[in-house]
Structure formats: structure tokens, C-alpha cells
């Protein structure tokens, strides 16, 4: 019998129980807030444009790491339920 955990449930569980996932999520949220601040500006300087691109890449990298961690935990949970 396979134990299927929805993504939202797994994300909530990881936020509560996994320090690495919490750290990644906090960094991701921080990047999001910084990007929001930049998007509220009418004009971005050259440095701000570089900062925006860097933040977008970092945010995507963090999201990929969070997803990988979720997949790893999901595999562990499914292996235990077999």
C-alpha cells in the first residue's frame, strides 16, 4: 500500500520539522521581498538590473533545492510505507 502525500502537506511538514528546508524557504522569501522592492521602482540602475537578475537566479536555485529535498523526503516516506 502506497502512502501518497500531497505537496502542500509535505511542504508544511518540512517547514515544521526540517531546519534545512526552513532555511531555504526563508532565503527564497527574502529574495522574493527584495525582488518586490525592485519591481516597485519605475527605473532600475545598471547595478539594480544586475541585482534583479542575480536574485531571480538565486531564487530559482533555492526553489530547485527545496524541490529536491521534498522529493528525497517523499521517496523516504514511500519506502517506509512499503
Secondary structure as GFF3:
##gff-version 3
##sequence-region A 1 82
A	DSSP	alpha_helix	7	17	.	.	.	ID=ss1
A	DSSP	alpha_helix	19	39	.	.	.	ID=ss2
A	DSSP	alpha_helix	46	80	.	.	.	ID=ss3
###
